[in-house]
């Protein structure tokens, strides 16, 4: 019997309600089915993120792999699409996939070696930047969610969200929306990972580092940069600008457009912050770290 971690059960209930609880209840049977269907042998305890259960397994012949089970939604349904396009170039390989459930069999990386634990902030940023440049070099395949649609939805929601915030946060959210409005007509067409932070990069044998857990999106690579600024948090404005400049340079981005789309990511997260606070009956406010980032980048 597969044990479902309590943290995963709690996050599924929080974010997905009844559908999340049903998914968690079905996980032991679903895992057993795919272990049998794909001829896999469980080799260790389950791992999890906010949304998925990952089981370390061996395939027939002893090749290590990872069985990933997740609730199928707009974000997760693009994961196998992106992994097929990358085909192991900077990301783990997709070995098998069940479209009906979203279950995937993935190349196994070393779950004990996260880039976040490298111990050298600048080296970690350079490694992430190199992977991000490789991943975003390809055009997005048809059918993925698009930054154009995301930007339009954000701009439509921004005035109402700003009205719920205090004056300083409202002004910043409005500035972020104004920046997005300037670039929204050209949202880009690259294949984006969308969530490449330092814990989503693992050490591996085939390459020193490989990306995991993409939530693919078709758009401008400038929309990729914020996770690399928020994680391994450093509040020094000079350090924030150094990271941003290095990322923009590695990806060959125009700095002004990259800034606009980075502010767009602050806008996206800010809208979610407001929505979550309203649902919880709390006073909405923007994430303090992202406020620091936005102001540091805009002050230049």
BELQUIVEN-V438863 format. One line per field, one symbol per residue. phi: phi as a letter, one per 20 degrees, with the letter a starting at -180 (. if undefined). psi: psi as a letter, one per 30 degrees, with the letter a starting at -180 (. if undefined). burial: + if it has 9 or more other C-alpha atoms within 8 Angstrom, else -. A space follows every 50 residues. Layout:
phi=???
psi=???
burial=???
//
This chain:
phi=.eeegfffffffffeclffffffffeggfffffffffdmddfcaffdbdf ccdcdfbdegnnffbceddbffbffffefffffffflnencfeeeabdff dnfcdcgedefedeffdfncgffffffffffffffefeffffnffcfgff ffffffefgffffeefgfffffffffffffgfdffcfnceedfncedfee cdfbefcgbceclfcgberefgfeeggfeeflgcefgffffffgffffff emeffffffgfffffffgffffgfgffffemdffbffffffffgffffff
psi=kkkjkeeeeeeeeefgbeeeeeeeefeeeeeeefeeeghkkkglllllae flkkkklklkfgkklkjkklkkaeefffefeeeeeehfifllkkelkjee fgkkklkkajffikffgegjeeeeeeeeeeeeeeegfkkkllfllkeeee eeeeeefeeeeefflleeeeeeeeeeeeeeeffffiflgljkefhilffg kklleelekkklhlikkkakfffffeefeelhkjfjeeeeeeeeeeeeee fhkkeeeeeefeeeeeeeeeeeeeeeeeefglkkllkeefeeeeeeeff.
burial=---+---++-+++--++--++-++--++--++-++---++-+---+-+-- +++++++++----+++++++++--++++++++++-+++-+++++--+--- -++++++++----+++-------+++-+++++++++--+++--+++++-- ++-++-+++-++-++---++++++-++-+++-++--++++++++++++-+ ++++----++++-+++++++++++++++++-+--+-+-+++-++++++-+ +-+---++++++++++++-++-+++-++-----+++---+++++-++---
//
